[in-house]
Amino acid sequence: MSENNIKFSLSSEILEELNAYSEILKKDHSQILKEALEHYFEEQQKILLEKNLEDENAMTNLGFNEFWDDLDI
């Protein structure tokens, strides 16, 4: 399947909302979907970056006592 030919389906409820917002905002369906997907991708990028940071910190951040408990002096 080529990049420009993706098939997907939307529920009737989503289609009704898409039509309603298209009329209210005076935007075509493609523009609304494009903006919604851009917003979705931005949010997912933030989540992925936060998760990556948490995973990175989980490997490097030891509490004071955790560090010293396993250290022989």
C-alpha positions as CSV (number, residue, x, y, z in Angstrom):
1,M,0.0,0.0,0.0
2,S,1.5,3.4,-0.9
3,E,1.9,6.1,1.6
4,N,-0.8,8.3,-0.1
5,N,-3.4,5.5,-0.2
6,I,-4.4,4.6,3.4
7,K,-7.8,3.1,4.1
8,F,-9.5,3.6,7.4
9,S,-13.0,3.7,8.7
10,L,-14.8,6.0,11.1
11,S,-17.8,5.3,13.2
12,S,-21.1,7.0,12.4
13,E,-20.8,9.0,15.6
14,I,-17.4,10.4,14.6
15,L,-18.7,11.1,11.1
16,E,-21.7,13.0,12.5
17,E,-19.3,15.1,14.7
18,L,-16.9,15.7,11.8
19,N,-19.8,17.0,9.7
20,A,-21.1,19.1,12.5
21,Y,-17.7,20.7,13.2
22,S,-17.1,21.2,9.5
23,E,-20.3,23.3,9.4
24,I,-19.7,25.2,12.6
25,L,-16.0,25.9,11.9
26,K,-16.5,26.4,8.1
27,K,-13.6,24.0,7.5
28,D,-13.5,21.0,5.2
29,H,-13.3,17.5,6.6
30,S,-9.7,17.1,5.4
31,Q,-8.5,20.2,7.3
32,I,-10.2,19.1,10.5
33,L,-8.7,15.7,10.3
34,K,-5.3,17.1,9.5
35,E,-5.4,19.4,12.5
36,A,-6.7,16.7,14.7
37,L,-3.9,14.3,13.7
38,E,-1.2,17.0,14.1
39,H,-2.5,17.6,17.6
40,Y,-2.5,13.8,18.3
41,F,1.0,13.4,17.0
42,E,2.3,16.3,19.1
43,E,0.7,14.8,22.2
44,Q,2.1,11.3,21.5
45,Q,5.6,12.8,20.9
46,K,5.4,14.4,24.4
47,I,4.3,11.2,26.0
48,L,7.1,9.2,24.2
49,L,9.7,11.8,25.3
50,E,8.5,11.7,28.9
51,K,8.5,7.9,28.9
52,N,12.0,7.9,27.4
53,L,13.2,10.3,30.1
54,E,11.6,8.3,32.8
55,D,13.2,5.1,31.5
56,E,16.6,6.8,31.3
57,N,16.2,8.2,34.8
58,A,15.1,4.8,36.1
59,M,18.5,3.4,35.1
60,T,20.6,6.2,36.5
61,N,18.8,7.7,39.5
62,L,19.5,5.9,42.8
63,G,18.5,7.3,46.1
64,F,21.2,8.3,48.5
65,N,20.7,5.2,50.7
66,E,20.4,2.9,47.6
67,F,23.7,4.0,46.3
68,W,25.6,3.7,49.6
69,D,24.0,0.4,50.7
70,D,25.7,-1.5,47.9
71,L,29.1,0.3,48.1
72,D,31.9,-1.3,50.0
73,I,34.3,1.3,51.5
